[in-house]
Amino acid sequence: MKTGSRLAIVSMSILFSPAAIPADIDVMTQNQYLGADIAPLVEPGISQEEFFERVLTALGQVAANRPQERLSALAEEIADRSPHLVGLQEVFAFSCQPLFPGVPDGCGDPLIAGALNDHLRATVDNLGGSYRVVAEVENLNVDLPLVLPSGLPVLVSVIDRDVILARHDVLAEPLPRVLVQQFCPRPSGDGCNYSAVIPLPDLGVNIERGFVAATAVVGGAPFLFVNTHLETRSPAPVFQALQALQLVQTLDALGPLGLPVVLVGDFNSDPNDPTVLPGPVIPGLPESVPNPYVQLTLAGLTDVWLHRPGHVAGLSCCQAADLSNRQSGHHERVDLIWSSLVPNKVKQARVLGSTVNFKTRPPGRGLWPSDHGAVAANLEFRD
C-alpha cells in the first residue's frame, strides 16, 4: 500500500471514531514573526520601483533581527513546554539565486545574506526530532527580482506558511485532501486559503491568509486541531471578519464528523475590538460584519483563556518591529485558543516569550524571540 493511501485511511479512521473521551490536551499557538514590518510593502498606491526598494529594506530588517537566534529561542519555548500539538504562523522561508545565468552571485551580499533562512527547517532541527510537521498551508510563494546596491541582480524567493507540529508520540494526520476539497474553494497544501483577500493590483499579487487542520488522538481522545492566521485590521478589518466567517462555516460543515474542535492561531482580533467592523465601500462586500471574536463566540466556541484560574490579562502582541524594546510591549490579546467543548479545567495557561528572561543572549542586548508571545494551555476534559 502506498504511504499516501495508508495515511488517508488512518485519518479517516480518526474522523469516524466515537466522540471525545476523558483526556488532558496540551496545545500551543506561536507566531514566529517574519522579522520585518511589512506595512510599507502593502501601502496603497506605491509604484513597483518603490515596492522593490522597500523589499530590500525589509530583508535588511529580517537580517538585523538575527533569525537563527530567534528561531532557536522559539523552538526552546516549544521544547520546554512540550505540548501535544503546536500551531505555527508566519513560518517564512527566504532563499536566493542569481537572476541571470553567468552573472556573479550576489546572494552573499551582507544586506540580504542574514535574512536567508527557512523558519520551518530551523524549528524542526532545533527541536531535534521531538516534533514532526503534520500539515501546512501555503499563503505566499513569490519570486522577487531585485537589484542590490552593488548592482548585482538576484532572485529572492519568499514563502509564508501556517504549520501544525505534533509531538513525536502523538497520532496526528492532515485531513484527507478529498475532504478538504469538499469545503475549500481554494485548497493550498494540506489546508485552505481564504476567499477574502486584500488585492494589490499595481503589484499583481494578493495578501493571502489561510487555515489548516489535522485529526489527532491524545489520551485515546480523537479531535480536530485547527490552526489559522487571519488578516490584520489594516487597511480594513472587514477582511479578517470575512475570513472568520468562512472559518466558522467550514467548522460547521465538518460538524457531522462528530469531532471536538481545538482551534488556535493569530486572529489579529482582540476581545475588546468593536463588536461590528465597518467595511470599505467595495462592490460585493458587506458594509459591516461582526468581528472575528464575536463570530467565534456565537458559533459556540469557548475562549479557553477565560476559564484559566485568576485574572491574568493574557496579552500577547506586539513587540517593536526590531524586537529591541527593553520591556514587553504586549498590549492586546490576539493569539487565542478556542474549544468546541467547554473544558472542565484549563491548567497552566501561559503567555510565553513576554518576559525578559525569554530574550536571546546576551542579557541586556538580546532580542525578543517574536513580536508575539506564544500562548499555551492544558485542557482537561472529563465525561
MARTORLUM-183507 format. One record per residue: x, y, z of N, C-alpha, C in turn. Coordinates in steps of 0.001 Angstrom, whole numbers, plus 500000, padded with zeros to 6 digits. Example, Ala and Ser with C-alpha at 12.3 -4.5 7.8 and 13.67 -1.06 7.14 Angstrom:
REM residues 2
513190494310507800512300495500507800513200496700507800/512850497750507080513670498940507140512900500030507870/
END
This chain:
REM residues 383
500849498800500000500000500000500000500877501239500000/500540502246499171501294503480499120501140504251500425/502186505029500757502166505789502007500983506733502068/500711507464500966499597508410500961498276507740501246/498054506545500670496801505824500911496701505389502358/497823504934502923497822504489504312497495505638505254/498083506832504995497813507990505842496357508406505745/495792508343504549494390508719504371493483507796505167/493810506506505161492997505547505907493089505818507401/494312506137507875494474506474509295493630507680509648/493684508733508801492925509941509069491438509659509108/490943508901508144489506508624508097489086507789509297/489963506909509780489603506110510952489463506996512176/490298508074512251490168509016513346488875509801513206/488592510236511995487423511083511766486133510407512187/486051509105512010484800508422512316484877507608513597/485809507989514472485873507400515801484788508005516672/484493507396517827483486507960518735483895509331519227/482948510058519789483214511389520334484239511301521458/484710512452521872485850512526522782485612511783524091/486673511186524605486670510558525916487589511390526808/487602511133528128488407511975529012489861512077528568/490389513284528598491769513498528183492256514850528677/493566514986528807494218516265529029495007516578527765/494663517670527111495272518019525833496039519325526009/497338519284525732498170520471525859498488521006524466/498145522272524217498326522857522889498993524217522999/499575524668521881500268525955521833500025526606520481/499967527936520479499986528713519243501161529677519311/501921529765518194503143530577518183503285531267516825/503212532593516839503510533378515644505012533640515630/505704533134514591507164533191514599507720534525514107/506914535348513463507303536683513007508362536609511919/508039537175510778508964537126509656510233537925509920/510144538934510788511334539686511156511387541100510634/510296541588510035510285542944509495508859543471509471/508757544780509436507463545440509310507087545465507829/505994544770507465505622544706506045504610545782505657/504178546605506613503194547638506285503648548524505126/504930548940505072505339549764503931505236549046502592/505262547701502605505205546945501354503807546914500760/502805547088501592501416546975501113500701548321501156/501464549375501240500867550709501245500189550972499902/498934551361499911498230551592498643498919552661497796/498990552390496497499468553396495564500968553449495345/501751552594496027503189552644495788503505552030494426/504549552520493801504950552010492493505751550724492655/505954550008491551506762548792491611508190549111492027/508727550227491552510078550608491928510179550848493435/509195551552493992509179551781495439509019550468496189/508176549593495652507955548301496294509263547526496422/510017547406495343511242546621495386512307547286496258/512324548590496313513229549277497233512873548927498675/511580548884498960511142548578500324511370547100500660/511318546233499652511640544825499893513083544691500367/514003545412499733515400545373500160515541545869501600/514813546921501935514838547428503311514322546375504283/513231545707503903512644544677504770513601543501504959/514289543090503892515248541991504020516385542382504956/516792543636504890517807544115505830517321544048507265/516027544347507482515446544253508824515405542802509299/515029541892508388514997540471508748516382540015509199/517411540398508439518775540009508784519190540600510128/518845541873510352519227542537511603518551541914512809/517420541252512587516693540619513694517175539201513985/518309538817513437519023537583513779518106536361513831/517579535959512659516566534906512639517010533582513251/518250533181513042518674531880513571518617531857515098/519030532955515717518957533026517182517509533035517654/516668533779516957515257533862517356514571532508517218/514847531827516108514184530543515876514637529497516880/515884529587517298516358528689518357515611528960519657/515395530242519985514665530596521197513202530173521106/512596530322519931511199529915519761511058528397519893/512011527660519337511975526198519481512144525795520942/512961526560521669513155526269523094511850526451523872/511045527455523484509735527627524125508884526372523948/508906525813522737508126524601522466508681523425523261/510003523248523218510615522100523898510383522146525399/510495523333525997510310523444527446508870523147527844/507919523582527032506506523344527334506088521921526957/506592521402525861506304520060525345504809519809525131/504113520694524396502690520469524122502492519304523157/501288518755523153500980517686522204500989518207520772/500400519386520565500270519957519227500578521450519272/501170521943518181501536523351518075501025523895516743/500388525073516789500047525794515574501021526940515391/501744526938514274502712527994513970502158528897512875/502372530200513018502027531158511969503277531949511575/503205532560510397504337533309509836505587532439509798/505433531255509239506563530340509100507189530620507729/508102531558507691508652532049506429509883531255505997/510141531332504711511395530835504140511862531839503101/513125532246503197513741533160502242514919532440501590/514936532406500266516062531814499548516449532729498397/517612532467497790518154533401496805518959532644495757/518936533166494533519786532664493466520069533808492495/521126533693491682521389534734490691520203534876489730/519910536092489343518762536323488479519009535817487065/520249535925486583520572535502485223521756534543485264/521748533544484366522901532625484300524178533391483934/525256533029484586526535533601484243526879534897484940/525932535506485649526250536745486366526797536386487743/527615537249488328528133536967489675526996536770490678/527241535893491634526236535575492649526242536648493738/525123537386493846525024538426494861524342537981496129/524018536677496218523235536217497370524019536278498679/525341536389498577526141536521499789526302537946500254/525637538892499584525724540297499978525246540447501422/526029541101502281525649541239503699524275541872503901/523800542642502923522494543274503067521384542247503207/521495541108502482520404540131502482520818538759503003/522129538476503073522567537120503403522007536646504741/521973537520505724521475537118507039519992536844507078/519270537297506050517824537076506007517465535725505418/518411535090504719518115533854504002518044532702504989/516852532220505222516641531149506198515288530510505956/515098529335506513513821528630506453513358528410507890/512329529156508310511831529036509681511495527594510041/510819526894509132510324525552509452511482524576509642/512434524606508712513569523690508832514347523978510113/514572525263510409515315525624511619514571525187512872/513246525346512869512450524958514037512537523460514280/512311522670513224512350521206513360513748520746513766/514777521330513157516151520947513507516445521263514970/516018522454515425516268522829516817515511521949517801/514403521382517358513622520501518231514171519078518236/515140518799517393515895517546517466515077516283517312/514052516302516476513265515096516235512137514871517214/511971515768518185510894515570519161509528515984518610/509520516726517490508276517118516827508410516875515329/507275516654514686507254516473513240506198517389512634/506388517719511373505409518512510641504259517599510232/503035517985510617501848517199510275501145517772509058/500973519084509033500201519701507947500611521158507813/500475521691506600500794523106506388499945523668505256/499693524954505339499017525690504279499969526787503821/500083526943502510500970527944501951500170529185501600/500550530311502196499833531565501973500516532459500946/501813532292500796502568533151499890503713532349499311/503904532477498007505056531873497346505371532756496150/506340533657496320506592534672495312508091534803495059/508443535004493799509824535264493411509974536749493110/510959537375493729511145538819493612512484539127492947/512466539663491737513718540077491099514190541395491687/515390541389492246515913542566492933517280542937492377/517569544202492375518908544685492049519499545260493327/520588544660493787521216545082495027521957546399494821/522238547129495904523001548376495765524336548177495048/524880546961495121526128546662494415525939546569492912/524680546548492473524378546411491053524120544987490620/524313544010491499524096542610491149522610542263491210/522100541598490172520690541186490184520540539809490828/519542539658491672519263538371492331517764538096492282/517443536836492469516040536431492564515822535876493962/515052536601494757514767536174496129513380535542496171/513299534325496677512027533607496811511552533692498252/510266533992498417509683534156499753508468533252499870/508431532449500918507303531550501194506802531824502600/505486531891502757504862532028504073503886530887504268/503960530221505424503098529070505712502545529165507131/501419528504507342500937528182508679501080526671508821/501572526219509964502014524833510103501484524234511394/501180522949511354500848522178512554501983521207512838/502518521270514069503508520314514547502852519384515561/503289518136515565502828517176516567504033516588517289/503893516402518587504946515745519352505130514328518827/506324513795518953506658512523518311505753511375518727/505148511459519916504333510354520414502832510564520177/502455511591519408501040511899519171500629511437517772/499562510674517698499000510265516419498250511450515817/498708511918514663498072513068514016498350513008512526/497335513350511740497449513354510282496659514520509714/497062515042508558496267516096507914494933515545507463/493950516420507338492685515980506765492922515438505359/492246514371504978492408513851503615492096514932502581/492913514989501530492751516020500516491354516010499910/490785514822499723489457514737499117488422515431499999/488622515387501312487704516049502230487924517561502207/489189517994502191489491519420502137488853520059500909/488927519383499784488408519938498535486896520102498557/486212519378499434484753519498499512484314520814500138/485114521346501063484679522572501742485553523770501402/486627523567500628487575524650500370487599525011498891/487179526227498524487256526635497119488674526939496654/489620527126497604490983527482497233491969526639498060/492068525325497755492990524472498504494434524922498309/495235524715499362496656525057499321497398524128500267/498301523332499735498990522370500581497990521422501217/498081521291502550497128520451503284495915521239503743/495907522549503497494854523398504039494129524199502990/493757525418503367492869526224502537493251527688502659/493305528384501525493436529840501540492054530465501579/491918531538502343490632532214502444490264532874501125/488962532967500893488469533618499673488591535127499753/488471535699500952488594537143501136490071537511501241/490563538248500258491971538638500241492072540130499953/493157540723500421493433542118500101494220542152498793/493650542720497737494362542757496455495353543915496394/496466543672495742497441544712495440497581544760493915/496598545360493248496546545276491781497760545863491094/498346546919491639499510547531491000500716546595490999/500728545667491961501849544733492064501502543355491533/500217543142491214499797541869490645499757540718491621/499616540997492927499558539943493935498438540247494923/498083539241495701497138539392496800497844539078498107/497339539631499192497801539238500523496944538051500955/497541536889501029496815535660501315496900535297502796/495832534701503289495814534083504614495161532708504469/495296531858505496494730530523505360494505529833506687/494039528604506598493895527749507775494214526319507372/494584525513508370494941524124508128494475523301509317/494068522065509065493507521218510123494142519837510094/494184519217511257494684517854511384493811517103512377/493650515821512132492994514959513110494064514410514047/493735514303515317494723513865516298494047513042517380/494846512231518054494376511440519195495345511668520349/494828512131521478495623512327522688494904511627523833/495584510748524508494967510027525619493742509232525200/493725508752523973492588507988523472491452508837522951/491588510171523021490510511068522603490799511635521216/489943511373520233490126511961518911489537513366518850/490219514264518157489688515613517999490290516241516749/489753517388516376490218518136515215491002519344515707/492238519460515259493103520576515645493246521493514434/492897522774514619492866523727513510493761524921513853/494519525367512866495439526488513041495171527522511956/495121528810512335494842529845511347495584531138511659/495643531997510648496206533338510780495311534262509977/494500535072510663493594535989509981494315537278509606/493697538010508684494252539269508209494326540286509338/495229541251509188495333542337510152494146543292510005/494009544211510946492909545170510899493073546172509758/494300546378509300494579547364508257494788546648506925/494255547185505806493632548506505665492151548541506024/491527547357506189490113547335506558489832546054507330/489297546158508545489068544961509369488010544014508815/487241544457507819486218543577507271486827542330506641/488070542405506161488683541229505527488885540112506545/489389540443507743489568539411508759488233538855509219/487206539714509245485884539260509645485302538288508625/485494538566507335485004537659506299485768536338506322/487051536396506641487816535161506779487323534338507968/487015535009509067486468534309510225485135533658509891/484320534349509105483039533785508693483247532513507893/484205532503506975484484531292506195484984530172507099/485808530516508081486313529511509012485173528897509816/484270529732510318483125529239511086482254528336510217/482014528728508983481203527919508077481872526579507788/483192526579507680483923525337507440483819524400508634/484004524937509830483894524101511028482487523539511163/481497524344510782480114523858510806479927522721509811/480539522852508623480425521801507606481088520508508058/482120520620508905482803519431509417482121518860510654/481080519537511141480371519094512342479864517669512289/479302517201511149478798515827511098479846514756511350/481118515105511274482158514133511582482172513773513064/481573514627513898481444514313515311482696514524516132/483656515302515621484897515513516350484882516826517119/485276516822518394485504518093519081486601518877518367/486544520189518473487489521053517771488311521846518772/489623521884518562490501522816519247491094523711518163/490829525001518256491227525975517250492235526946517868/493384527113517201494399528038517694494819528971516564/495472530068516927496009530922515883496208532356516312/496716533115515355496810534568515477495598535132514749/494636535631515523493371536087514954493374537580514650/494437538262515054494520539713514825493258540432515289/492552539828516218491305540377516740491294540220518254/491183541319518952491173541328520407489720541304520901/489463540651522033488094540665522575487540542072522777/488412543054522907487952544429523131487753545227521851/487948544606520694487693545300519430486217545660519309/485883546656518485484464546963518247483708545723517805/482506545565518319481722544359518031481451544209516545/481127545303515892480833545275514456481904546076513731/482456545456512695483537546084511958483000546712510677/483301547990510440482853548623509200483682548139508021/483019547988506879483715547561505679483963548723504743/484930548577503819485157549630502829484030549633501805/483901550700501100482864550784500072483388550070498827/483223548758498815483668547916497706482489547069497262/482142547105495982481015546287495498481205544816495855/480138544211496368480169542799496726480550542529498158/481086543533498880481428543351500284480370544004501167/480043543372502303479055543977503200479585545252503831/478669546096504268479069547351504896479595547147506307/479188546057506959479676545779508300479538544285508583/480443543785509445480478542365509802480884542273511266/480308541339512054480785541139513427482268540772513432/482993541236514430484422540940514451484662539440514665/485872538940514357486137537503514474485853536932515852/486204537671516897485983537159518255484497536923518504/483672537868518094482223537724518272481708536539517455/482157536405516222481694535311515369482019533947515967/483235533792516454483636532503517019482856532194518290/482597533218519080481796533025520292480369532619519944/479763533308518976478400532981518562478313531586517943/479432531103517391479452529768516799479539528675517856/479626529062519122479634528080520203481009527665520665/482049528349520198483402528035520642483715528767521948/484536528149522760484912528699524061486333529231524013/486512530480524395487832531078524565488388530524525872/489319529578525770489717528823526963490449529691527976/491059530794527526491766531648528483490832532163529566/489563532354529235488593532869530208488307531861531310/488680530596531115488482529556532126489762529294532916/490769530100532673492010529993533428491792530561534825/492306529897535870492180530471537218492886531820537315/492348532715538100492955534022538269492484535004537216/493000536196537290492587537263536376493819537826535678/494429536998534847495614537395534090495166537847532710/495691538979532261495195539587531023495471538741529782/496598538025529749496906537180528596497332537961527367/497913539144527551498308539990526418499473539348525674/499387539317524332500383538570523557500957539333522369/500599540586522166501061541333520999501091542827521313/502053543533520864503153543162519989504413543913520428/505568543299520194506830543975520440507146544912519268/508187545744519434508621546628518360509080545804517161/509003546393515978509363545679514752510798545176514783/511701545917515445513096545477515512513374544623516749/512350544357517541512416543427518676513409543861519763/513804545118519763514846545557520698514303546298521911/512980546491521996512432547232523135512798546544524445/513099547322525470513614546781526736512548546005527494/511361546606527652510266545944528351509224545494527324/508453544494527706507477543950526764506466545011526345/506169545018525040505164545933524503503816545281524284/503628544079524804502358543388524607501211544174525249/500203544481524451499100545283524969497732544803524491/497688543709523707496404543183523255496466541660523189/495293541038523218495206539576523264494631539073521941/495516538733521012495071538311519684495456536870519367/496336536279520169496742534882519978495888534036520915/495006533243520327493916532650521101493836531144520909/493243530494521913492927529065521853491436528908522121/490760528224521205489319528005521308489020526506521370/487901526159521990487479524764522067485977524667521840/485567523659521075484129523455520860483470522831522075/484260522206522951483769521695524232484315522578525345/483501522839526347483974523625527487484838522724528361/486127523038528524486984522183529357486520522194530810/486685521059531468486406521026532900487389521913533661/488628521932533181489644522798533753490577523272532641/491091524479532807492164524985531948493362525199532857/494404524414532632495559524410533525496788524943532801/497653525559533565498954526027533082498823526869531811/497796527688531749497646528604530613498672529721530770/499499529892529756500618530828529855500792531596528541/501320532823528676501880533533527532503393533405527650/504013532771526673505452532542526677506130533573525780/507290534036526185508011534997525369507655536435525663/507022536697526794506590538062527116507349538675528282/508313537949528824509145538488529893510608538432529449/511438539295530046512792539489529529513643538227529584/513301537268530437514100536043530501513981535207529231/512985535506528375512847534789527117513710535387526009/514280536559526239515062537226525189516318536425524835/516780536637523591518014535988523175519202536613523906/520312535941523864521525536438524512522222537459523607/523095538322524189523475538398525603522461539190526404/522364538949527696521418539682528539521609541187528400/520500541870528256520543543315528114520660543791526684/521112542914525781521243543296524381520556542305523452/519860541349524026519179540351523212517872540876522630/517272540062521779516018540409521117514887539538521632/513672540043521523512509539199521771512465538130520688/512076536881521029512047535821520014511081536114518868/510007536843519158508999537188518159508301538451518628/507585539103517714506791540242518169505546539785518916/505197538496518788504088537902519532504621537014520648/503851536869521696504097535824522662503346534570522257/503943533419522519503238532158522295502238531937523428/501099531335523110500078531049524115499888529541524189/499927529009525401499778527565525608498799527315526743/498129526184526662497183525809527720496990524301527729/496739523784528916496396522371529083494891522289529331/494193521583528447492729521500528527492338520143529082/491663520179530223491212518928530856489748518686530530/489493517559529889488122517172529552487755515920530329/486579515921530921486082514758531665484628514523531291/484226513263531276482809512946530992481900513543532033/
END
